[in-house]
Amino acid sequence: MTEFTLTEDFPKSEIEFDQRFLNESACFDYLFKMKWPTGFSCTQCGHQAYWVSSKNIFICTRCEHQHSLTAGTIMDSSKKPIMYWFKAMWWFTSRKSGVNTINLKDLLGFGSYNTVWYWLQKLRRCTIRKDREKLSGNVEVDEFFIGGQKPGKRGRGSNGKTAVAAAVEKKSQKIGRIRLKVIPDCSANTLLPFISANIEPGSDVSTDGWKGYEPLDENTYRHHKVFQNKADDKDSVLPGVHLVASLVKRVILGTHQGRFDPGYLQNYLDEYVFRFNRRTSNFIGKKFMRIVQQAISSTKITWRQIKVNTTLTPSQESSLGLSA
Ligand SMILES: [Zn+2]
């Protein structure tokens, strides 16, 4: 059997990035390689010859079907040159803690805060691969709360707090990959689907004694219930998931000075997971490559879909150039 791997092609440094993506066609070449790693193939007729229009549309020489590399993706109908998207993706991925809206606005030289905010929300949505592998082996699961003044309760009504389910792989004393999800409550109806969506069957799942984990299917997982010895020593049990919870809270609350809109929390958690799961990567450009791959297969997101709690009118949206 012949085994082959696609060469992973990404810039190794910022200098290399700047030298490589100097113009539109260099960026489109890269998108082309991401979309057709083994060469062009017409989506309509399978033909392998094409020509490129001046607008970087790839046209099949047989059936003349037009292939746009950005249509239908997060970059669709953007009036900015593609180099700006590339640079935004570079800064988004190459900086250790990411980049906030104000910094990115300055870096790109954009006039509109809203445009940059929108771009960042779109990029955050590209951090999660739909077919990503589930966690496996020893996995700790717990929930924690973000926001609000008082400690959260696992029952209903948690005083303006947002509950987050967390799953953390433990490899001896080290932490492996993680998953985070905003959840409406801490009931079994919420927690069990979170576990089955994120953890491979056959894994060892450690939880505390919360009743929400009680009905976990013993035929699918080996369920370990751990109990803390002293009431004040919660880190003695499930140390991995508690460490992750405190790191996440520090980053989210630090970035937003304690105030954030729960409607966007999942996007920030997705970005956090993306960085965390790649924290040991040796190459600065590898995360950039992943985001480009995701962007090319992403679906178009409208301002309204992102701005779930929007108070903007359609005419305000169109004046911002954000309606779709
Ligand atoms: Zn064709």
Residues whose N, C-alpha, C, O or C-beta is under 5 A from the ligand:
A	BS01	ZN	C42 Q44 C45 G46 H47 C60 R62 C63 E64 H65
